[in-house]
Amino acid sequence: MCRELRRRVPSLKYSISATTRPPRPGEQQGVDYYFVSEEEFLRFRAENRLLEWARIHDHYYGTPRQPVVEALTRGEDILLEIDVQGAKQVKEGLPEAVTVFLLPPSYQELCRRLRTRGTEDAEQIGRRLQVARGEMEEAVHYDYLVVNDYVNLAADRIEAIILAEKCRPRRAMPDWLLEGKGNEQTDH
């Protein structure tokens, strides 16, 4: 989904997460994740260099703070691909952040997707499914919920959310209007 959104919205910056898990086949350092040791990750956390972090399935995951802050300072939109623990932390630290919960069309479809992905054994899939049930209960705390039934349709919905959020007065109001210095003359 994130890959599709980045293809459709080239101006959307993608935040690369750090993780202590080993790379899966085809994943690249600095492209898919920053693969770091647990010691390094814990140092980042202690130095407050992570916007959010969580321990998931025996590994740490987190969002490096600096690239996100720099992108936001430049006025760019940035996409974070994070779990419910991380989303809660981001929302607490950046209340203006927009959260979108991506939901599978059904529990059975989630099971099928995990099995056909082929990256985990049966025990790991079982743990992931158990965690997923709890995470789905958190969807009510998000700003938006998008069912990931078909990638193109789900991407259409998220694109619409991005556009709608850009049109909110707090984001779209021109500076001249906010400053109360509108041109008093009208041209007819």
Disulfide bonds with the S-S distance in Angstrom:
none
